[in-house]
Amino acid sequence: MKKTYIFIFLMLSNIAMADCTYNGKKYSEGTVLGPYVCSGGQWITL
């Protein structure tokens, strides 16, 4: 059970650090800039 909590904590901490960079500025996961969305540390088109 303890291993499960550690695994979940590590997965969530990785998600929180998945920022995208645009023109030298960091944007958090889910940010929408025009036709792009920050998802998984990358800009994807809608």
Secondary structure by P-SEA (a helix, b strand, c coil): caaaaaaaaaaaaaaaabbbbccccccccccccccccccccccccc
